[in-house]
Amino acid sequence: MLLAAWVFFRSLSRLYFAGGNWQTHVDMRWLFTEFDVPGSPEARERQALREAIIRWWEAFAANADAVDAHFKSRSDFDLPALMNVLAEVDPHFMWEFGPAVNKPGHRLCITPESRPEKRPMLDVLLSLAPKLDRWEFYPYRVADALGPDRNVIDGRTKIKRDGVTVSATRGKGNRIDLRFFLPDEAMTDADEAHRFAFYSTERFLGEEILDKWIGGIAAFPQSSPRQPGSSRLEFERLVPTVQSVIDSVLEQLPPAPRFAHEPVIEKGKPIGWSMKMPPPPQRESYPGRSDLLYASSNEDQLFLACHQPAFYSCRFSRCGETFCYLKLDRKYRPDLWKVDERWKIQERLQEQLKAACLGTCTAGGTGQVYSYIDLALTDVRKSVPIIREVLREERLSAGSWLLFFDAHLTDEWIGGSDETPPPPR
C-alpha cells in the first residue's frame, strides 16, 4: 500500500503538468554515447533532439526578460506557450518556477518526475542552458525551507501541518519509510491525507531525496497504536531525522570499494546466497533480466534491491560504485548454461578488474536464454576495455551488453564491441 500511494501521486502530478502531448522518443543512450556507431539511427535521433534542445534554450533566452517581468506582474507574457516548446524536446519533462536559491532572480526546475530513465537526457539539456544573470536551472524540485507558521499549507492540499507528527524508519533496500500521523479529523478524507504526506515529503525534503531514498509514504490517524521501535517526532523534525537515517545507512556501508574486500572462499568459489526462480513465460525476447531462472550472490540484500523498482547505487556504496551487469547471449556460447563455464568468465573478469582497482563481481545468474554476471564498478568507462577484451577472448563480443540497475540508467547500455546491436527492449 505504501509503494502504491507513492506511484499514484507521482503519476497524478505527471498527468496534471504534462498536458495532452504524450508522444515520446525512441529510448536511447545519452550518457555513453561514445560507444554508439556513428551515423546509426540512435545517433541521428539523438542529434535531432540536441538541435531541438538548442532551439528551446534560444527561445527561452530570447524571452528571459519578458518572463522576469511576468513574475513581477509587469506583463501578461504567455508563459505556458513558451514552456510548450519544451514538450517538443520530450513531453515527459515537467517544469516548475520559483525564487532563485543563490542569487536574486528566479529558478526553473525541469524534471521527468516518475520517468528517471529520462534524466541522462535532462543532464544534457541542462548542460546546454545559457548563462543568464537572473536565472538558475535545476534537474530536481529543490527543497523548501520549513517556515515558523504551522498553519502554512502546501497549495496542493487543504491540510495544515499543525498537530502532525512523523516517523522515519529504515526499510527494504536501504530506503526510508515515512509515516505521517495526522489529527483524526484530518483523516476523514484518506486521499487528501495521503496527498498531504506525499507533497510534504517532496516539498521539504526535495525531489532528489524523494526519488533516491524514500520508500513508503503513508498517512495514519494520530490515534493509531504506536509501533515498537518507532518514535513519532514533531513535523519540524522531518528533514533532520531523514538526513540522520541516510547518514546512518551510509556509515554502515563498507568504507572501501568492494574490489578491496577479499571474499570468503570455499571449494574455489565465494560463500554466498542463491535462489531459484519459477520459469518465466515464453517470449520472443527477454529484456533486462526477465528470463532469470537461477542466481547466486555474496550480497543477498544488494541482489534483492537491484531487482526492485527505483534502485540507486548511492544507497549501497559510499565509494562511488556503479552496480551493473553483463548480459551474455548463449546463442554464441551454449555451454554457458553450465554454471561452471559462466564462473570461469566471472573469475577472469574479477581478477582483471580487481588488478586495475576498477571493480569486482558480486553475483551471477542463469536465464532461459541469457547468462548474467553482476558487477560493482568504480569507473565504468575505464572498465569497458577490460570487459570487452575478456568478452572478445570468450567469443561473446557480438552478443553481450553491459547494462545498469540504477533507475536513471535503464536506457543506457554498452555493447561487447562497437558493432554490437542494441540489447532486447
Secondary structure, 3 states (H helix, E strand, C coil): CHHHHHHHHHHHHHHHHHCCCCCCCCCCCCCCHHHCCCCCHHHHHHHHHHHHHHHHHHHHHHCHHHHHHHHCCCCCCCHHHHHHHHHHHCCCCEEEEEECCCCCCEEEEEECCCCHHHHHHHHHHHHCCCCCCCEEEECCCCCCCCCCCCCCCCCCCCCCCCCCEEEEEECHHHCEEEEEEECHHHHCCHHHHHHHHHHHHHHHHCHHHHHHHEEEEEEEECCCCCCCCCCCEEHHHHHHHHHHHHHHHHHCCCCCCHHHCCCCEECCEECCEEEECCCCCCCCCCCCCCCEEEEEECCHHHHHHHCCCCCCHHHCCCCCCEEEEEEEECCCCHHHHCHHHHHHHHHHHHHHHHHCCCEEEEEEEEECCEEEEEEEECCHHHHHHHHHHHHHHCCCHHHEEEEECCHHHCCCCEECCCCCCCCCC
